[in-house]
Amino acid sequence: NFMLTQPHSVSESPGKTVTISCTRSSGSIASNYVQWYQQRPGSSPTTVIYEDNQRPSGVPDRFSGSIDSSSNSASLTISGLKTEDEADYYCQSYDSSNCWVFGGGTKLTVL
Amino acid sequence: EVQLVQSGAEVKKPGESLKISCKGSGYSFTSYWIGWVRQMPGKGLEWMGIIYPGDSDTRYSPSFQGQVTISADKSISTAYLQWSSLKASDTAMYYCVRSPTEIAVADYWGQGTLVTVSS
């Protein structure tokens, strides 16, 4: 099995761009799709990216996802940061037994 | 409108049993998987397992195998997560999620059920 490692926290100013990484410990990041979930304080998570780079309807195009095989990581990029983007973000993928694997989460502060 | 509505918060004592529920509506309940995700206080998300209500095919995370039971009653579009003997360490928020396949995105989340286990 593998782990997905995310930075504990990131911060950036409104209007700027931030990138959150998600590094797979073993096996190729490209082997299984990566999803990204946003969890605002006191709320259930919601999907912001699925299948590496797809945005659900209703998610603004300020949110984008990508994978990089050279660093074996996935990234969530949020441009034009707004205070409402302040939340915890989790990446998620699957292992060879079809078990879901979540990253530890990244707290985004917009200040 | 797709909705997953979970049962209310529970306060239990160690050793007690518990069954929480997740009712799906606004879609064909038997055509999507329902998973369960644990979030301990101040911590991240942990996948517990998943069930296909159409035929009750069920998978468990190795971390939760034998610790909980996932089931579903398709006649009332409801999935369940149950414990036979709760521990204080089971104190957490539990979310049910909908997924198009066994390994696809959790496209809808329930509102969560807070389980508190304390003597």
Interface residues (C-beta under 8 A of the other chain):
Chain A: N32 Y33 Q35 Y37 Q39 S44 P45 T46 T47 Y50 E51 P56 D88 Y90 Q92 Y94 N98 C99 W100 V101 F102 G103 G104 G105
Chain B: G35 V37 G44 L45 E46 W47 I50 R59 S61 P62 Y95 E102 I103 A104 V105 A106 D107 W109 G110 Q111 G112
